[in-house]
Amino acid sequence: MPKAKYQLEDFLAIVNHDGKEFVTAVHEMLTQAGYKPKIQVTKSTGLQLAYHQPKVKSVAGIVCIFFVLNDKLTIRIYGTNYKAYPDVLNNLPEKLVNQIDAAANCIKFADPERCWKGCMGYDLHINGKPYQKCIVQCFQFDVEPDTMPHLAELIQCESQERMTPVV
């Protein structure tokens, strides 16, 4: 049986009204930058929308994933270049910083043998406070009207860093 092919409209059909414009704006920003969208069904999140960096086939090529969890639009941003935009992190609203704080601590910092081989965790500071967080949960946020501009800025910064050629 062939896998179903999903379109952006299929994903938007499950997103609440407030989130549709945001998802569409992020979609346009990332596709114009050359990222490839992929919509699929997963066991843990159901229908999800991910954006993959061109020519990077691993998880490392994913910029962000949208999914609906408990009827809330949620985003996971893979901020591998977080060190390049500390001002953006330091200006996150308390609501988003609290979600980072609530994320699981990275077990690799305590025991390098306990996590998957490619994991490096995030060792970051926000407003002087250190966080050693799991790369899967660190930048996973509920998407709400008041946080959308900050999330868009994070995505844009990460996208630009990834697409900037290394000299």
C-alpha positions in Angstrom: 0.0 0.0 0.0 1.6 3.3 -1.0 2.2 6.0 1.6 -0.2 8.9 1.5 1.1 12.2 0.1 0.3 15.1 2.3 0.2 18.8 1.3 0.6 22.0 3.3 -3.2 22.3 3.2 -3.6 19.0 5.0 -1.4 20.2 7.8 -3.1 23.6 8.0 -6.5 21.8 8.3 -5.5 20.5 11.8 -4.0 23.9 13.0 -6.1 26.3 15.0 -7.0 29.6 13.5 -4.3 31.6 15.2 -1.5 29.3 14.0 -2.5 29.1 10.3 -1.0 32.5 9.3 2.2 31.8 11.3 2.7 28.3 9.8 2.1 29.8 6.3 4.6 32.7 6.9 7.3 30.3 8.2 6.6 28.0 5.2 7.1 30.8 2.8 10.3 32.1 4.6 11.9 28.6 4.6 10.9 27.5 1.2 12.2 30.8 -0.3 15.5 30.1 1.5 15.7 26.7 -0.2 14.4 24.4 2.5 12.3 21.4 1.5 9.1 20.8 3.4 8.1 17.3 4.3 4.7 16.4 5.8 4.3 12.9 7.3 2.5 11.0 10.0 4.5 9.8 13.0 3.5 7.7 15.9 4.4 10.3 18.6 3.1 13.5 17.0 0.6 12.5 14.3 0.8 14.7 11.2 3.9 16.9 11.3 5.5 19.4 9.0 9.3 19.5 8.9 11.7 21.6 6.9 14.9 20.0 5.6 18.1 21.8 4.6 19.1 21.0 1.0 21.6 18.3 0.5 21.6 17.3 4.3 19.8 14.0 4.6 20.2 13.5 8.4 18.3 14.9 11.3 21.0 17.6 11.4 19.3 19.1 8.3 16.0 19.8 10.0 15.4 23.4 10.9 12.0 23.1 12.5 9.1 20.7 12.9 5.4 21.8 13.5 3.0 19.4 15.0 -0.2 19.5 17.1 0.1 18.1 20.6 -2.9 18.1 22.9 -4.7 20.4 20.5 -1.9 22.9 20.7 0.3 23.9 17.8 3.8 23.1 18.8 7.2 23.8 17.2 10.5 22.2 17.7 13.4 24.3 16.4 16.8 22.6 15.9 19.0 25.5 16.8 22.4 24.0 16.1 23.8 27.5 15.6 22.4 29.0 18.8 25.8 30.5 19.7 25.6 32.8 16.6 22.5 34.7 17.9 22.8 35.2 21.7 21.0 38.5 21.6 17.9 36.8 20.2 18.0 34.2 23.0 18.6 36.8 25.7 15.5 38.7 24.5 13.1 35.7 24.6 10.0 36.3 26.7 9.9 34.6 30.1 7.2 32.2 28.8 9.7 30.7 26.2 12.6 30.7 28.6 10.4 28.8 31.1 9.7 26.2 28.4 13.4 25.8 27.8 14.0 25.5 31.6 11.3 22.8 31.8 12.9 20.8 29.0 14.8 17.6 29.9 18.5 18.1 30.8 20.9 16.6 28.3 22.1 13.2 29.8 25.2 13.3 27.6 26.8 16.0 29.7 26.6 13.8 32.7 27.4 10.5 30.9 28.7 10.7 27.3 27.9 7.0 26.7 24.2 7.3 27.5 22.8 9.2 24.5 22.9 8.5 20.8 26.3 8.9 19.2 25.5 12.1 17.2 24.0 13.9 20.1 25.9 16.9 21.4 23.2 18.6 23.5 22.9 22.3 23.9 25.1 24.1 26.4 23.7 27.6 26.4 23.3 30.7 28.5 20.2 32.9 28.5 20.6 36.1 30.5 23.6 34.6 32.3 21.8 31.5 33.4 23.3 28.2 32.1 21.2 25.5 30.5 22.4 22.0 29.4 19.4 20.7 27.5 18.4 17.9 25.3 18.5 18.9 21.6 15.1 17.3 21.0 13.3 19.3 23.8 15.3 22.4 24.3 13.6 24.6 21.7 10.2 22.9 21.7 7.5 25.6 22.3 3.8 26.0 22.3 3.0 28.4 19.4 0.8 31.2 20.8 0.1 34.7 19.3 2.4 36.5 21.8 5.3 34.2 21.1 5.0 33.9 17.3 7.3 36.9 16.5 10.1 35.5 18.8 9.7 32.1 17.3 9.9 33.5 13.7 13.0 35.4 14.7 14.7 32.2 16.1 13.8 30.3 12.9 15.1 33.1 10.7 18.4 33.4 12.6 18.9 29.6 12.5 18.0 29.4 8.8 20.4 32.3 7.9 23.3 30.7 9.8 22.8 27.4 8.1 22.6 28.9 4.6 25.6 31.2 5.1 28.6 29.7 3.3 31.5 29.0 5.5 34.6 30.9 4.3 
